[in-house]
Each structure stands twice: as C-alpha cells, then as structure tokens.
C-alpha cells in the first residue's frame, strides 16, 4: 500500500491520504477580501481530484494585514458567507479544508495603509514596499485578538483545520528573526522573547477554538546570524507544548537577498523537515519543489515527514492524486468519472 495514498490524521482531523495542497496566494479577490468565483473553481477542482487536505491561501486577519489589495480576508463577519460556500463545496467532494490565517506585516503592499512590523525596518527600500510602523504593546494585543476573531469565524463556517502563518517574512516571522526584530521589550531580544507572539497566538487559538492547528514556519532565513534550524527546533518544541498539532516546514522569505540562498532544486527544504521531525512528536509536513508521487512516497518511507505538501505541481495538475493512484496501482481511488483517462 502506498504511504502517500494511505490515510492519516492531524489532531482530530482525519485525512483520506497524505497529499496536502500547500497554501499559494492567488491574488484573485478585491477590496472586499471575499472568496470569488475563481476560488470556488480552483479549490473545488483539487477536491474533485482527491487531495486529502487543501490549505487555502494566506487569508488576512485585518485589512492592513493583506499582502496585496487582492488577498482573501476573514476580518469581518460579512466575509463568512463566501467562505462557508467554499468550505461546503470542498466538503461535498470528500476533501478536508484548512485556512491559513495570516498577517503580512512589513511585506504588505496594500495601497491605502502603512504596514506594521516588530521594528521599523523596510523589506525593501523601493516601491511598492513602505517603511513599516513599529507596533506598540497595545497594538500587539490587538493583533492577537485579530487572529483569534478570524479563527472563530473560520470555525463557524466549518474549516476543518487552521494554519497559523509564521513563515516567509510575514509578521510573525518578522518577530522571530533577530534581523527584523530589534525590540527591547518582552517581544524582542532573546530567542524566547522573539518566539513569544507566535506561541501566544498558537496557545490562544488552541485553547479558545479546540480545532486542529498547523503552524507554518521558515526553518531558516538563509542569512548569517539570522533565524536558523536550531531556532526552529526550539520553536517547534515549544509549539508542541502549547498543543499545536503539526509543523509545516518551509524556509526563506524574510530577506530580499539572503547571503546563504540555496539552489532551488527538488526537495531542497526537506532536510529541515527531517531535523524537526526527529525532535518533536507531532506530525511534520514537508514542502518545497516536491513534484512527483515517487518523491513524496520516498519522503514518507524514509521518515522525513508525515505528510507531503505539493504546491506548483497541484497548480499544474489538479488530478495529481489520480495520476499517483495509477502509478501505485490503486485505481480504486480514482473517481469513476475520470477512470477512463487512467486505464
């Protein structure tokens, strides 16, 4: 039996296979932040194609937390209706769906607002990036509330799992890094302080919502004296202690031109996932230029990870799981309406 096509669980969320659709920004919404016709077609197609868990794109917890003016949002009750329609559509084809709760921090290029960050350090000196405003303690408390309120809405509309976005140079990732967090209060300085906000939000979501929670991290920012794999192992252990159900291991994104940028080759991030997996007891999701079923199968067989996230490959092929089912001689997993294409 294929490990990739075998079932598994993240917390109380049972998945029919170990194929996860990685969250990828589509930039297809508008100022409303609502789910549009594109999103219904895009995500439902992957559900029809048999993906075990679909993690939808970064969804902002407040308007200035959007990456762009075309991001999804869940900062207001008015946005719940379109999200519920999407959840119901994906569920109707027997896939599970997660939402990635996010705040862009200093990487926001929303035209009508000034971005916020742990410290007033711009991602880039050129437009469309802006110099961010440093958050004060009261504003940080408000950020925590934004994440919790968005999580509550996500639970109300039926999302199976939450993913907290603490990767790729967005707000929580900025707090983690000693290069972008120059604060001298309880949220800056030591590793423990820099991890504080991510841990507080994760703990809040787990205690208040009782939903499975994934946290996505950048295992390394690929910069001398920056956030690294040892820091990520510490954070992952602490996240496990507060009840987080899975760590989704990516890398990079916090700096425009890091000095230790790796070559972007297949599986280039998977060693990070393996290192983290050997140090924690909750499931680990690997991601990063994983493009074939055989690669995913090998990662699971070798114990690199517990679930495999596919990004670009699921953009190219919404029926990737059916192709894998043919490859592994499990044609009973192919939807009957598509079976003739895989004889």
C-alpha positions in Angstrom: 0.0 0.0 0.0 1.3 3.4 -0.9 2.1 5.5 2.1 1.3 8.7 0.2 -2.2 7.4 -0.6 -2.8 6.0 2.9 -4.9 7.9 5.4 -3.5 9.9 8.3 -4.6 12.4 10.9 -3.6 15.9 12.1 -5.0 16.2 15.5 -8.7 15.2 15.3 -8.7 15.9 11.5 -8.7 12.6 9.6 -7.4 12.8 6.1 -8.0 10.2 3.4 -4.4 10.5 2.1 -1.2 12.3 2.9 -1.3 14.7 0.0 -1.7 18.3 1.1 -2.2 21.3 -1.2 0.2 23.9 0.1 -1.2 27.4 0.5 -0.4 29.6 -2.5 -1.6 33.2 -2.9 -3.8 33.6 -6.0 -4.4 37.4 -5.8 -7.9 36.9 -7.2 -10.0 38.8 -4.6 -10.6 42.5 -4.4 -11.1 45.2 -1.7 -13.9 43.1 -0.2 -11.4 40.3 0.7 -14.2 37.8 -0.2 -13.9 34.4 -1.9 -14.7 34.8 -5.6 -15.8 32.5 -8.4 -12.2 31.8 -9.2 -11.6 30.4 -5.7 -14.6 28.1 -5.8 -13.4 26.6 -9.1 -9.8 26.5 -8.2 -10.1 24.7 -4.8 -13.1 22.6 -5.6 -11.2 21.2 -8.6 -8.5 19.9 -6.3 -11.1 18.4 -4.0 -12.6 16.6 -7.1 -9.0 15.5 -7.8 -8.8 13.7 -4.5 -6.4 15.9 -2.4 -6.5 14.9 1.3 -6.2 18.4 2.7 -6.5 21.7 0.9 -4.9 24.6 2.7 -6.3 27.8 1.1 -4.1 30.8 0.5 -3.0 33.4 3.1 -6.1 35.0 4.5 -5.7 38.3 6.3 -6.9 38.9 9.8 -7.1 42.6 9.3 -7.2 44.8 6.1 -3.6 46.2 6.6 -2.5 42.6 7.1 -3.1 41.7 3.4 -0.1 41.2 1.2 -1.9 42.9 -1.6 -5.2 44.6 -2.4 -6.3 41.3 -3.9 -5.9 39.0 -0.9 -8.6 37.0 0.8 -9.7 38.1 4.3 -11.6 36.9 7.3 -11.5 40.1 9.4 -15.3 40.7 9.3 -18.5 38.7 9.7 -19.6 39.8 6.2 -16.9 37.6 4.7 -18.1 34.4 6.4 -20.8 33.7 3.8 -18.5 33.2 0.8 -16.0 31.2 3.0 -18.8 28.9 4.0 -19.8 28.3 0.4 -16.2 27.4 -0.4 -15.9 25.0 2.6 -19.2 23.3 1.7 -18.1 22.9 -1.9 -14.8 21.2 -0.9 -16.6 19.0 1.6 -19.1 17.8 -1.0 -16.2 16.1 -2.7 -14.8 14.4 0.4 -11.7 16.5 0.9 -10.8 18.4 4.1 -10.0 22.1 4.0 -7.8 24.4 6.1 -7.5 28.1 6.2 -4.1 29.9 6.6 -4.6 32.8 8.9 -2.0 35.5 8.1 -0.7 39.0 8.6 1.7 40.4 6.0 3.5 42.7 8.4 6.1 44.8 6.6 5.7 42.9 3.4 2.2 44.4 2.8 1.9 46.5 -0.3 -1.7 47.5 0.3 -2.0 50.9 -1.3 -4.3 52.5 1.3 -2.4 51.7 4.5 1.0 51.8 6.2 2.3 48.3 7.1 3.2 47.3 10.7 6.1 45.3 12.0 8.0 44.5 15.1 10.6 47.1 14.2 10.5 50.0 11.7 12.7 48.2 9.1 11.5 48.1 5.5 11.6 44.8 3.5 13.0 46.8 0.5 13.8 50.5 0.0 12.0 50.7 -3.3 8.3 50.8 -4.1 5.8 49.2 -3.7 7.3 48.5 -0.2 7.0 51.1 2.6 8.7 51.8 5.9 6.6 50.0 8.4 5.3 51.4 11.7 6.6 49.7 14.8 3.9 48.0 16.8 3.4 49.1 20.4 2.3 46.7 23.2 -1.3 47.6 22.9 -1.3 47.1 19.2 0.3 43.7 19.6 -2.6 42.8 21.9 -5.0 43.8 19.2 -3.1 41.7 16.6 -3.6 38.7 18.9 -7.3 39.5 19.0 -7.5 39.7 15.2 -6.1 36.2 14.9 -8.5 34.8 17.4 -11.5 36.5 15.9 -10.6 35.3 12.4 -10.1 31.8 13.9 -13.6 31.9 15.4 -15.1 32.9 12.1 -13.2 30.0 10.4 -14.6 27.5 12.9 -18.1 28.9 12.5 -18.1 28.4 8.7 -16.7 24.8 9.0 -13.0 24.8 8.2 -11.5 21.5 9.4 -8.2 22.9 10.5 -6.4 26.2 11.0 -2.9 27.0 9.8 -1.0 29.9 11.5 1.3 31.6 9.1 4.7 32.3 10.8 6.8 31.8 7.7 8.2 33.7 4.6 8.9 37.0 6.2 5.4 38.0 7.1 4.5 39.5 10.5 5.0 36.5 12.9 8.2 35.5 11.0 9.5 39.1 11.4 9.0 38.8 15.2 11.0 35.5 15.2 14.1 36.9 13.4 16.8 38.8 15.2 17.4 40.7 11.9 14.0 42.1 11.7 13.1 42.3 15.4 15.1 44.9 17.2 12.7 45.4 20.1 13.9 45.8 23.7 10.6 44.7 25.4 9.1 41.3 26.1 8.7 40.6 22.4 12.3 41.2 21.4 15.9 40.4 22.2 16.2 36.8 23.4 15.1 33.8 21.4 12.4 33.2 24.0 11.1 36.7 23.6 11.1 36.7 19.8 9.1 33.5 19.8 6.6 34.8 22.4 4.0 36.3 20.0 3.8 33.2 17.8 3.4 31.0 20.9 0.8 33.2 22.5 -1.3 33.2 19.3 -1.0 29.5 18.9 -1.9 28.9 22.5 -4.9 31.2 22.2 -6.2 29.5 19.1 -5.9 26.1 20.7 -7.5 27.0 24.0 -10.3 29.0 22.6 -11.3 27.1 19.5 -10.4 23.4 20.0 -9.6 23.0 16.3 -6.5 21.2 14.9 -3.8 23.8 14.4 -0.9 23.7 12.0 1.9 26.3 12.2 3.9 27.1 9.1 7.5 28.2 9.7 10.5 29.2 7.8 13.1 26.8 9.2 16.0 29.1 8.1 16.1 32.6 6.7 19.4 31.7 4.9 21.3 34.6 6.4 24.4 34.8 8.5 23.4 35.5 12.2 19.7 35.1 11.2 17.0 32.7 12.2 18.2 29.1 11.7 17.3 25.5 12.1 18.3 25.3 15.8 15.9 28.2 16.5 13.2 26.4 14.5 13.7 23.2 16.6 13.3 25.2 19.8 10.1 26.9 18.4 8.7 23.6 17.2 9.2 22.0 20.6 7.5 25.0 22.3 4.6 24.9 19.9 4.1 21.2 20.6 3.9 22.1 24.3 1.1 24.5 23.8 -0.9 22.0 21.8 -0.1 22.6 18.2 -0.9 19.6 16.1 1.5 19.9 13.2 4.5 21.9 12.0 4.6 22.8 8.3 8.3 23.3 7.4 9.2 25.8 4.7 12.1 28.3 4.5 13.2 31.7 3.5 11.2 34.8 2.5 12.2 37.2 5.3 15.1 39.0 3.5 15.2 40.2 -0.1 18.7 38.9 -0.8 19.9 36.4 1.8 23.6 35.6 1.7 23.1 31.8 2.1 20.4 31.3 -0.5 20.4 27.6 -1.5 19.9 26.3 -5.1 16.2 25.8 -5.7 16.3 22.1 -6.6 13.8 19.4 -5.9 13.4 18.6 -2.2 15.7 21.4 -1.2 13.8 22.1 2.0 13.2 18.6 3.1 16.2 18.1 5.3 14.8 20.9 7.6 11.6 18.9 7.9 13.6 15.8 8.8 15.6 17.6 11.5 12.5 19.0 13.1 10.7 15.7 12.9 13.4 14.0 14.9 12.9 16.5 17.7 9.1 16.5 18.2 6.3 14.0 18.4 3.6 15.8 16.3 3.3 15.4 12.5 5.6 17.3 10.2 4.6 18.5 6.8 7.4 18.8 4.2 7.2 21.2 1.3 9.4 22.7 -1.4 9.7 21.7 -5.1 8.2 18.2 -4.4 6.8 17.4 -7.8 6.2 13.7 -8.2 4.4 10.9 -6.3 7.6 8.9 -6.1 9.3 11.8 -4.3 6.5 12.1 -1.8 6.5 8.3 -1.3 10.2 8.3 -0.6 10.0 11.1 1.9 7.4 9.2 3.9 9.2 5.9 3.6 12.5 7.5 4.9 10.7 9.2 7.8 11.5 12.7 6.6 7.9 13.8 7.2 4.4 12.6 7.9 2.6 14.5 5.2 3.7 15.9 1.8 2.6 19.3 0.6 2.5 19.9 -3.1 2.4 23.5 -4.5 3.4 24.1 -8.1 2.5 20.5 -9.1 -1.1 20.9 -7.9 -1.3 24.2 -9.9 -0.2 22.2 -13.0 -2.3 19.2 -12.4 -5.5 19.3 -10.2 -5.8 15.5 -10.7 -2.3 14.7 -9.4 -3.7 12.2 -6.9 -5.4 10.2 -9.7 -2.1 10.1 -11.5 -0.4 8.8 -8.3 -3.2 6.2 -7.9 -2.5 4.8 -11.3 1.3 4.8 -10.7 0.8 2.9 -7.4 -1.8 0.5 -8.9 -4.6 1.9 -6.7 -7.1 2.7 -9.4 -10.0 2.2 -7.0 -9.1 5.6 -5.6 -9.8 7.3 -8.9 -13.2 9.0 -9.4 -15.2 6.8 -11.7 -15.9 9.7 -14.0 -12.2 10.1 -14.6 -11.2 6.5 -14.6 -11.2 6.1 -18.4 -8.3 8.6 -18.6 -6.1 6.4 -16.4 -6.7 2.9 -17.9 
